[in-house]
């Protein structure tokens, strides 16, 4: 199997295209993808639209399950397309590192 046979970004579709959750401030927040390694979620991407564009935050869970998760971001993008590209690249890197990509919170 070549590396290009293993890529699942086309199988899963573009990041940022699925689940919508209402937030207290009324903005839509989208839980886009999670990366799971050894049966446990390690990274979850969330994106939301604001008047100025789209923001993405990453929830990163350390290998030690008793350690708290870290929230990185939010990262601001001028458009959904830019945010989606960022998410796709991040998920592709995690897939190369052996993680399974899943929809939602994982």
PyMOL commands that set and color helices and strands:
alter all, ss='L'
color gray80, all
select helices_A, chain A and resi 3-6+9-12+80-96
alter helices_A, ss='H'
color red, helices_A
select strands_A, chain A and resi 20-22+28-37+40-50+53-60+70-77+100-103
alter strands_A, ss='S'
color yellow, strands_A
deselect
rebuild
show_as cartoon
